[in-house]
Amino acid sequence: MSAASTAKVKPSERPKWVETILTQFRINIQTYTLILATIAIWAYFYNETDGLFLDPRNFSNLFRQMTTTAFLSVGMVLVIVTGNIDLSVGKLAGFVSVVVAYFQSNYLTDYFGDNELLVASLSVLIGLAVGLGYGIIQGYIIAYLGVTAFIVTLGSMWLLNGAILLVTEGKTIPANQPMFSKISQGYMSSEVGWILGGLTIVVLFFTMFRGRQKKRQYNFDLPSLGTDLAKVIGLSVLVLVYIYRVNEYRGFQNPVLLLIIVALIVTYMSNNTRFGRYAYAIGGNREAAKLSGININRNIFLIFVLMGLLCGVSGVTLASRVGYGTISAGDGYELDAIAACILGGTSTLGGVGTVFGTMIGALIMASLTNGLQITNVEPAYVYVLKGIVLVVAVFVDVYLTRKR
Amino acid sequence: MNTDTTDYILEFENVTKRFPGVVALQDVSFKVRRGEIHGLCGENGAGKSTLMKILSGVYPSNSYEGTVWYEGKELRLEGGSIRQATNQGIATVYQELTLIPTMTVGENIHLGKEPVEVYGINWDRLYADTRELLTQYNLDIQPQDILQNLGVGKQQMTEIAKALSENAQVLILDEPTSALSEAEIDKLMDILDNLRDHGVTCFYITHKLEEFFRIADTITVLRDGQVITSQPTESLSVERLVSYMVGREMTERFPSSKHVPGEVIFEVEDLYAREPTGSREVLHGVTLDVRRGEILGIAGLMGSGRTELVMTIFGEYGKITSGSVRLHGKELHLKNSRQAMLAGISLIPEDRKRHGLVLMQSVLKNISLPNLDQFAGFMRIDSDAELAASLEFANSLSIKAPNLNVPVDSLSGGNQQKVVISKWLMSKPEVLILDDPTRGVDVGAKYEIYKLMNDLAEQGMAIIMISSELEEVLGMSDRVMVMCEGRSTETLDIKEATEERIMALATNVATENGVTETV
C-alpha cells in the first residue's frame, strides 16, 4: 500500500478557506491548542458554577490573581530558555513581600506617615531593591562561580524560607497603606480602559502591516492578507470584550496593566536586543554561542539579575494585593511559574520559548486555581488536578509534535 | 569473497519513495551479492540515506512502492524502530556513534541483551563472549576498556562489533571514515576485508571517492533518486564516478586560482599550550606564518593537534605556556573568540552542528549572531540593517534556502556550511581559519566553497585551511604546513608537496629521501 493511497481526503476536495484554517492550525499548533485549552477550561467552570466563574467580579479577580505568578513566569521563560532553572522565585517574591510589609509598618508609616506618595514609592523601591540585590548575588554565584542554577536556587529556597521566618517572627505584618494597596487593588476609570483598548488595536494593525511589508521586502513566507486580518481582528475583538467585561466590574485592573507593560518590555528585549538574542542562542547551542564571541557568563548573570528584579515586582504586587506579609508568602509560586512556561511551549532543553505563550500558560494555571476554589473543591484536589493538567498538556504537545 | 555471482542477498525492485512534494527515490532497482562491499555513491540529497532508511526500517515497508527482496523473501518492516531490521540481520553503523561513553566495550556491545542469571548479570560470561567476538573478527579492543577513553576509531570498532554480535548479515556503514585518521581508516579497511571473508555484506557510503576504489566490489551511483549505474569497481574511474554523480563532466575538482601572496601578516612562533582543564600539553612547538592573499594548508592526522592549534589561536582552547601569536607583527593575547574576532581573526569550526550553528534558529539569526554589534545599540537591534547585511552574504555565497527565516537545520550540509562561512565573513576578518571546511559536503557545494576561498584570497585575505583530505590540501593550498603529534614538522611549498611527502611528515616516518627527522 502506498503512502498516497492511505490519504482519505485529497486536499483539493476541501474548500479553500477550510484548507487555509487547517494550514494555519498546523503551523501554529501549539498556540492554538493553548487557546483551545483555555476556552475548554473556562467553559467547564462556567458550566460548573452556573456562570459565576465568568461573572464580572470573578473575571476581574481571576486576572488580578494571575499577575503575581505571571511576573515570575515572564522572567522564568528566559531562565529556562538559556537552559537554566530558578527554584527560588516563589520564596524570593515572598521574602520581598514580607520585607516591604516590615518596613512599611515599622518605619515608613512612622516617619513619613503624612506623605502617602513617599511611603508607597519607598515601599516599592525597597521591594525592587531586595529582589534585584538577591538576583545579583544569585546570578554571580551561578554565572561566575559556576555552581549549577538548580543547586544554587534550591539552596536559596531554604535560605529565603528561613529569612521570611526571621523577618516576620512568625507573625503577620500588615502592608495596607492606601496608596500602596492601589498597585494591586486599584482600577482605572472606564474611559481610560477604552482608550487603552483603542490604542492596543491601532498598534496591532500597525504592527501587522509593517510586518507584512518587511516580509514582502525580504521574501519571507507571507501569510495571506485574509489570514493576518482574521488574526488581528480576532485579537481586537478579544481586547474589546475584555475591556467591556472589566468595566462592568470596577474597570481595568492596575496590576494587569503593569503585567502587560512588563511582558511587552521583556518580549521586546528577547527579540530586539543582543541580550535576548544571546539568551536564545546560548540555550540553542551553548558551544556555538561561545565560539560566536558571546560572553555566556555575563548573559546568564544578567538573566538572573532580571529574574531577581521581577521577583521584586512580583513580591511588591503580592504584598499590595493581600495587604500583609506572612510566613507562607510565595509558597509554591515557583512551581506555578515553571508550569506556566512549560504549558506555554518553553522547551526544558533550552532555546525555545516565548513570553506570549507563557502568559497564556499562566492564565491557564490561574484559571484552574481560581475555578477550583470557587467550585468549593477541596484544596487537595486543586493540587491533584494541576499536576494532571500539566502532564496531560505536555503529553498532548509531544504527541502532536511527533505526529507532525 | 564469495565468487558465486548469482547469489544475491538483496535486490531492490522498482523502489519508489515519495515525500510530500518530492520523489526521493524513483524506480530504484539493483542487486547486491552476498558478501560483497557495495559502495553507494551520490551527492547529498541523491537518495542514499533514504534508501538505507528503507533497508533499516526507519521507513516502514508500506510507505514506499516496489519491493526489497532479502534472502529471497520480501522484506517487511513495520517501521518506527530499527529493532526489526536488526533482528533480521540488517544493522546500521551510524555516522554519529550511538554508544554510551561511560560504559565498557563489553557493556555497550551487550546493552539490552545482557546475560542474566537469577542473581543478576553474569559479568564473566558477558566479558568472555565479548572477547570471543572481538577475537573472531580480529578487532583490536579490550572488552573492559571504558569507551570514552578510546579513540574514535576504536569506538567505531565497538559499534561494528555490536552489530556483529547480533548476527548481522548486512551492515550499513554511513560515512564511517569521516572522523578517522589515515591509520584508523587503514585499520577499518582491514576489518571490512575480514568481514567480507566471513560472508558479511556491507553497504558503504562515503564522500571520499578514493575509498570506493580501495574497498568496494561494486558501486551503485544515485542521482536525484534514480540509479544512474551499478557496476563493478574495476570498470570505473574517479572521473567517471564524478561525472555519473553530478551528471556532467567535472573537468576539475579544484578551481584554478591566481593567488598573489603579499607580505606576512599572521605568525605563530614556537607555540606551546596545555589543554584547558588538566595539565597535559597538547601543542609542543608550532610555528607557521601566513601571507596576505594566500592559502596555507594544514595537514596532519586526526589527533595531531590541528584543531587544538586553531582553537588555541582563537582563544577558545588551551592555555598558552610559551611562544607567540602575532598579527601585523603585534603580539596577540586572545582570551576568547570575541577578542579574536575584534582582532580580525575568524574561525570556521570543524563540527558545524556542534560548534558552528544554532540549528533550531533561522539562517538570519545564525549569520548575524556574532555580528550583532554591527547593528545593535544598547537597547535595540536595527533589524533592517541586520536583514540587509545577512541577505547580501546569503546572496553572494548563493545559499540555497527559500528565505532567511527558515531554520538552518532544514538546509543541506553544503548550505549549512555556507551559513557558517557567512557568519564569519560578516565580521570582515583579515585572517580566516577554516577547519575541515568541506567535511560532509557534496561535490557540487565543495567546488563552490573552494571557489569562494580562492576569491577571498584574491581579495587579500590570509587563509588557513585544515583538511583531512590530502587531495584537497594539495589542490587548494599555496603552501602546506604538516603537523605531527602536536608539533609543526615542516612547511612545504606546493611545488614540492606530494601525498607521499606529506604522509611521511605527518606520520613521522623517515622516508628514503630522509625528509623527516624525529624531534
Boltz contact constraints between the chains, C-beta under 6 A:
constraints:
  - contact:
      token1: [A, 1]
      token2: [B, 62]
      max_distance: 6.0
  - contact:
      token1: [A, 2]
      token2: [B, 65]
      max_distance: 6.0
  - contact:
      token1: [A, 3]
      token2: [B, 63]
      max_distance: 6.0
  - contact:
      token1: [A, 218]
      token2: [B, 387]
      max_distance: 6.0
  - contact:
      token1: [A, 219]
      token2: [B, 403]
      max_distance: 6.0
  - contact:
      token1: [A, 220]
      token2: [B, 403]
      max_distance: 6.0
  - contact:
      token1: [A, 220]
      token2: [B, 405]
      max_distance: 6.0
  - contact:
      token1: [A, 272]
      token2: [B, 380]
      max_distance: 6.0
  - contact:
      token1: [A, 272]
      token2: [B, 381]
      max_distance: 6.0
  - contact:
      token1: [A, 273]
      token2: [B, 379]
      max_distance: 6.0
  - contact:
      token1: [A, 274]
      token2: [B, 372]
      max_distance: 6.0
  - contact:
      token1: [A, 274]
      token2: [B, 376]
      max_distance: 6.0
  - contact:
      token1: [A, 281]
      token2: [B, 358]
      max_distance: 6.0
  - contact:
      token1: [A, 281]
      token2: [B, 369]
      max_distance: 6.0
  - contact:
      token1: [A, 284]
      token2: [B, 358]
      max_distance: 6.0
  - contact:
      token1: [A, 284]
      token2: [B, 360]
      max_distance: 6.0
  - contact:
      token1: [A, 284]
      token2: [B, 361]
      max_distance: 6.0
  - contact:
      token1: [A, 285]
      token2: [B, 358]
      max_distance: 6.0
  - contact:
      token1: [A, 287]
      token2: [B, 354]
      max_distance: 6.0
  - contact:
      token1: [A, 287]
      token2: [B, 355]
      max_distance: 6.0
  - contact:
      token1: [A, 288]
      token2: [B, 355]
      max_distance: 6.0
  - contact:
      token1: [A, 288]
      token2: [B, 356]
      max_distance: 6.0
  - contact:
      token1: [A, 288]
      token2: [B, 357]
      max_distance: 6.0
  - contact:
      token1: [A, 288]
      token2: [B, 358]
      max_distance: 6.0
  - contact:
      token1: [A, 291]
      token2: [B, 337]
      max_distance: 6.0
  - contact:
      token1: [A, 291]
      token2: [B, 349]
      max_distance: 6.0
  - contact:
      token1: [A, 291]
      token2: [B, 355]
      max_distance: 6.0
  - contact:
      token1: [A, 292]
      token2: [B, 369]
      max_distance: 6.0
  - contact:
      token1: [A, 292]
      token2: [B, 370]
      max_distance: 6.0
  - contact:
      token1: [A, 293]
      token2: [B, 337]
      max_distance: 6.0
  - contact:
      token1: [A, 293]
      token2: [B, 338]
      max_distance: 6.0
  - contact:
      token1: [A, 293]
      token2: [B, 341]
      max_distance: 6.0
  - contact:
      token1: [A, 293]
      token2: [B, 370]
      max_distance: 6.0
  - contact:
      token1: [A, 351]
      token2: [B, 360]
      max_distance: 6.0
